[in-house]
Amino acid sequence: MLKSLYAAGAAAAAFCALAVPAAAIAQYRHAIDNDLDRCHGGEGPAVRITVSGIKASRGTIRVQSYRATRADWLTKGRWINRIELPARAGSMVFCMPLPASGSYAIAVRHDINGNGDTDITQDGGGMSNNPSINVFNLGRPSVDKTAVPVGAEVKPITIMMKYMGS
């Protein structure tokens, strides 16, 4: 009897897990490779991000995608995918796959000394739609200013890096 109750409970739990939308089950925080071939084929949803104005070939460039919601945008641990590469001065290109068509926002950070901390006098950053970043919004423009609609295609965007200490 106990065995059959356990089996019934396990089956019910499995059914409930299937009944929950996939987006609700999906885990955040996937570190991925920068697979540029994915963006050349035109199959999306994805964003092809050109990051311009990188001031030094030191440290790392980190690109993160977020759902364009107030709850997710720039909230610790709520990013969807992350690509991190050694920085190269000038421009770099990233291909960021997305889970489905929708509205997303992209954040880029240049950790010049590679220490993992935000050093306001050295490090740089940028966001989709290149919003103004200043002391009044503390480097956190609203999701309304950074949201990018993405369909089934590869959406090209350019993000200009900004450095506070420059």
Secondary structure as UniProt FT lines:
FT   HELIX           2..19
FT   HELIX           22..25
FT   STRAND          30..31
FT   HELIX           36..40
FT   STRAND          46..54
FT   STRAND          60..67
FT   TURN            70..74
FT   TURN            76..77
FT   STRAND          81..86
FT   STRAND          90..97
FT   STRAND          102..111
FT   TURN            112..113
FT   TURN            120..122
FT   STRAND          124..127
FT   TURN            128..129
FT   TURN            135..139
FT   HELIX           143..146
FT   STRAND          148..150
FT   STRAND          154..160
FT   STRAND          162..163
FT   TURN            164..165
//
